[in-house]
C-alpha cells in the first residue's frame, strides 16, 4: 500500500477541518451564504498555515451543486468528485515561483476567457504571487480588475510587502494567523489517534514549538518522529530526535541560582556542552525560561506560556520561589550576555561568567 505523508493525508477538505483560521473560514462561508463573492482575494501568511488549502476548499465549495446547510461542499456531486480526484477543470493552479514571466500571465489571461464546463466559476489560484516579475504584474492588472463574471482569482503569498499596491487595491486581503501551540497539539493528537500512535502530550508540545506556527511543518516532524520511534513515542525520544534541550536542565539551573550555587550551574552547563548543544542556543533557551517564569508570576499572563500541562505545572511551582526582581535581573544579565556573545574572545568563559553573575543575584540584592 502506498505511503502518504501526514501533511497530505490529513490535509483539510472542509472549512470545518481547517486548523486555527476560524475568522477566515467564517468570513468565506458568510460570503458564500450571502452570494457576495469578490473577483479577487489575497491570502497572506507564513508557510504552512493553510493559505492554498483554504483557496482549494473555497473553490470547491462555490462550485458545489448541493451545498450543505452549514455551507460546506457535499463531496457527492460531480463537481466535488472531480475536484477530489484532481480532474476538475474549474480550478486552475499556477506556481508563480516558476511561472513568473509575461508570457505565463498572457497564457493565463487567454484561459480566463473560457467559461467553466461544469459549475458556476473558474477559480485561478496563484501561489507565491510575489514572485511575479514587474512586467508580469503589469500585464495582469487589467484582467485582475475586470475579469469575466465566471472568473475568481485567489492569490497566495508569504511576502505581502513585495506585492504592488495596485494589485493589493484590487483584492480582498485575508491575513492568516500562525498556528498556535494548543491548536497544533490538538490536531497532532487527532492525527496520532487516527494512525494508532501513542505519544506523550509533552512530546507533541515540543513538535508544535519546533514547527514555529506551521501546521505542515508540525506534521512533517511528526512523521519523522514516528519513523524514528515507531508507534509508541515518549517525550524523551522526541527531544533526542529533534536535538532539543530538555526543560529539566533549565529548571535545575534556576534552582542552583536560587541556592547561590554557581558550581552546580557551571557543571550543568558543561554537561550541556558535552551533549553537543550550542552555547548560544542554550542561552536563548535560558532567556525564554526566565521569561516564562515571569509570565507564571501572574494569572493574567500565565496563558502566554506555550508548553504542555505537566511542564506548565513545573513552571508554576518554580515561579513561586522567584521574585520579580530576581527574574528581571536574570533577564537583564542574559540579554547583555547574548548581545556581547559574538564579540567575546573566550565564548565559553563569557557565558560561564554570566552564569556566575546569575548565581550572585540574591547576594547582590542583600548588599
Buried (B, 14 or more C-beta within 10 A) or exposed (E): EEEEEBBEEBBBBBBEBBBBBEEBBEEBBEBBEEEEBEBBBBBBBBEBBBBBBBBBBBBBBBBBBEBEEEBBBBBEBEBBEBBEEEEBEBBBBBBBEEBBBBEBBEEBBEEBEEEBEEBBBBBBBBBBBBBBBEEBBBBBBEBBEEBEEBBBBBBBBBEBEEBBEEBBEBBBBBEBBBBBBEBBBBBBBEBBEEBEBEBBBBBBBBBBBBBBBBBBBBBBBBBEBBEEBEEEBBBEBBBBBBEBBBBEBBBBBBBBBBEBBBEBBBEBBEEBBEEEBEBBEBBBBBBEBBBBBBBBBEEEEBEEBBBBEEBBEBBBEBBEEBBEEBBEBBBEBBEEBBEEBEEEEEEEEBBBBBBBBBBBBBEEEEE
